[in-house]
């Protein structure tokens, strides 16, 4: 996220699937040479779930959760994450330093 910010995400309608890796773990599929460059260092979410996720061993799997309407998720600064909407989803998010 921009400027190493933290964020919250509130789901109003639909469901979000969120995958996390802690700051000390570089997720499978991330190009380490691009992490601090001006380029995005990993596949887009759909490609990651389609091509990388099925190849992961149990110890490489991310922490995951589903966020449903009325729920708010906090994402701490530095945590790798990606979000996939499941069906029609409306949510509000705020990043802050």
Secondary structure, 3 states (H helix, E strand, C coil): CHHHCEEEEEEEEEEEEEEEECCCCCCCCCCHHHCCCCCCCCCCHHHHHHHHHHHCCHHHCCEEEEEECCCEEEECCCCEEEEEEEEEEEEEEEEEC
